Amino acid sequence: MPVFQLNEQIIFPPVQLSESDGLLAVGGDLSVERLLLAYHSGIFPWYDEAPILWWSPDPRFVLFPADLKVSASMKQLLRKNRFRITFNEDFAGVIARCSRIPRAGQAGTWITPEMQEAYIRLHKAGYALSAECWEDDRLVGGLYGVKTGAFFFGESMFSDVSNASKAAFITFVQTYGDELTMIDCQVHTDHLASLGAGFITREEFLQLLDFS
């Protein structure tokens, strides 16, 4: 399959034309309009240097809110109120910390300054959300992503102390779960699998988005 070159037109090729690893297209920009079209089409950007790379992997790793798993130890931790969880209080702080967190097998970060600026624009437009985890008024964990309608497309999370990102994620799902059909986790991590996420096919994912 060819990898498609995008231009100034805000369009994407059908995701079924993606490479076996999920790569669909290169180029384009990170405008609010293009990012929203991407998410609505089952596509997301992921790259560490130009050009922008656009992906639609098959299968897709997702969490249905009803499948959220909260261990006994996490329930106990949350009851103790060790952490204070907020929403959208420090979006810029969360995405900045996500960009700096060391990740296994990655020498750099895909959350470039350009990406941070793009998602801050999405946040200001009312589409990108963050959850913050505070300990003694210090930001110690959090997550951010894009919410459109009944879908949340998770982008990244960080944790400076044990269980901080889990606390933020669990509280986010418990708070927003009634209005969400699905949380897109994009690709597998053991961390999210332990919280109940699992694989569905790209076709199932698109059917849920109603863009099949």
C-alpha positions in Angstrom: 0.0 0.0 0.0 1.3 3.5 -0.7 1.7 6.1 2.1 -0.3 9.1 1.1 1.2 12.6 0.9 -1.2 15.2 2.3 -1.4 18.8 1.1 -3.3 21.9 2.2 -6.6 20.2 1.6 -8.1 19.0 4.8 -8.9 15.4 3.7 -7.6 11.9 4.5 -7.5 8.8 2.4 -9.7 5.8 3.6 -8.0 4.2 6.7 -8.4 0.8 5.1 -5.4 1.8 2.9 -3.1 2.1 5.9 0.2 0.1 5.9 0.3 -3.1 8.0 1.8 -1.1 10.9 -1.1 1.5 10.7 0.8 4.3 8.9 -1.6 6.0 6.5 -0.3 9.4 5.4 2.4 12.0 5.9 2.4 15.8 5.8 -0.4 18.2 6.3 -0.6 20.3 9.4 -1.9 20.2 13.0 -4.8 22.7 12.6 -7.8 22.3 14.8 -9.9 21.4 11.7 -7.5 18.7 10.5 -7.0 17.2 13.9 -10.8 16.9 14.5 -11.3 15.3 11.1 -8.5 12.8 11.9 -10.0 11.7 15.2 -13.5 11.5 13.6 -12.0 9.2 11.0 -10.1 6.9 13.3 -6.7 8.6 12.7 -4.2 10.2 15.0 -0.8 12.0 14.5 2.4 10.4 16.0 5.9 11.5 15.0 9.1 12.8 16.5 10.3 15.0 13.7 8.9 16.4 10.4 7.0 15.4 8.4 3.8 14.7 10.4 2.9 11.0 10.3 -0.8 9.9 10.5 -1.8 6.5 11.8 -4.8 4.2 12.0 -3.7 0.9 13.5 -5.5 -2.4 13.3 -6.4 -3.7 15.9 -7.1 -0.7 18.1 -6.7 -0.6 21.9 -9.7 0.8 23.7 -11.4 1.0 27.0 -15.2 0.8 27.4 -16.1 2.7 30.6 -18.1 -0.3 32.0 -15.0 -2.5 31.7 -12.9 -0.2 34.0 -11.0 -2.4 36.5 -10.0 -0.8 39.8 -7.9 -3.0 42.0 -8.6 -3.3 45.8 -5.4 -1.4 46.5 -6.4 1.4 44.2 -9.8 1.6 45.7 -8.2 1.9 49.1 -5.7 4.6 47.9 -8.5 6.6 46.4 -10.6 6.4 49.6 -7.6 7.8 51.6 -7.7 11.0 49.4 -4.0 11.1 49.2 -4.4 12.8 45.8 -6.6 15.6 44.6 -7.9 15.1 41.1 -9.0 18.1 39.0 -10.0 18.5 35.3 -8.7 21.2 33.0 -7.0 23.2 35.7 -3.5 22.9 34.1 -3.7 21.5 30.6 -0.5 23.1 29.5 1.3 21.7 32.6 0.1 18.2 31.9 1.1 18.1 28.3 4.5 19.6 29.1 5.1 17.0 31.7 3.9 14.2 29.4 6.5 15.5 26.8 9.4 15.1 29.3 8.6 11.7 30.9 11.2 9.0 30.0 9.6 6.2 28.0 11.1 2.7 27.5 12.5 2.2 24.0 12.2 5.9 23.1 15.2 8.3 23.0 13.1 11.4 22.4 9.5 12.5 22.5 6.7 12.7 20.0 5.1 15.5 22.0 7.1 18.2 20.3 6.6 21.9 20.9 4.5 22.0 17.7 2.3 19.2 19.1 2.0 20.9 22.4 0.9 24.2 20.7 -1.6 22.3 18.5 -3.3 20.5 21.5 -3.4 23.7 23.5 -5.3 25.2 20.6 -7.7 22.2 20.7 -8.1 22.7 24.5 -8.9 26.4 24.0 -11.4 25.4 21.4 -13.1 23.1 23.9 -12.1 19.7 22.5 -8.9 18.7 24.4 -9.3 17.8 28.1 -6.9 17.1 30.9 -7.0 15.4 34.3 -4.5 16.5 36.9 -3.3 14.6 40.0 -2.0 16.8 42.8 -0.1 15.9 45.9 0.4 18.8 48.4 -0.4 21.2 45.6 2.3 19.7 43.4 1.3 18.3 40.0 2.4 14.6 40.2 0.4 12.9 37.5 -2.2 13.4 34.8 -3.4 12.7 31.3 -4.8 14.6 28.3 -6.7 13.8 25.2 -9.5 14.9 22.8 -13.2 14.6 23.5 -15.7 14.8 20.7 -19.2 13.7 21.4 -19.3 10.4 23.2 -15.7 9.5 22.5 -12.5 10.4 24.3 -9.2 9.9 22.4 -6.5 9.5 25.0 -3.1 10.9 24.0 -0.7 10.6 26.9 -0.3 10.4 30.6 2.5 10.8 33.1 3.2 9.9 36.7 5.9 11.4 39.0 4.9 9.3 42.0 3.5 5.7 42.1 -0.2 5.4 41.1 -0.7 9.1 40.2 -1.6 8.6 36.6 -3.8 5.6 37.5 -5.7 7.8 40.1 -6.2 10.5 37.4 -7.4 8.0 34.8 -9.7 6.1 37.1 -11.3 9.3 38.4 -11.6 10.6 34.8 -13.4 7.4 33.7 -15.7 7.4 36.7 -16.5 11.1 36.2 -17.1 11.1 32.4 -18.0 7.5 31.9 -21.7 7.9 31.7 -21.4 10.2 28.7 -18.7 8.2 26.9 -19.2 5.2 24.6 -15.5 4.5 24.3 -12.0 5.7 25.3 -9.4 5.3 22.6 -6.1 4.2 24.0 -4.6 3.8 20.5 -1.9 1.2 21.2 -1.3 -1.5 23.9 0.3 -0.7 27.2 0.4 -3.0 30.2 -0.6 0.0 32.3 -3.9 0.5 30.5 -4.5 -3.3 30.1 -4.4 -3.6 33.9 -7.2 -1.0 34.0 -9.5 -2.9 31.6 -8.5 -1.8 28.1 -8.4 -4.4 25.3 -8.2 -4.8 21.5 -11.0 -4.4 19.0 -10.6 -4.5 15.2 -10.3 -1.2 13.3 -13.6 -2.1 11.6 -15.4 -2.3 15.0 -13.7 0.9 16.0 -15.0 2.7 12.9 -18.5 1.3 13.4 -18.5 2.7 16.9 -17.4 6.1 15.5 -20.1 5.7 12.8 -17.5 6.4 10.1 -17.3 2.9 8.6 
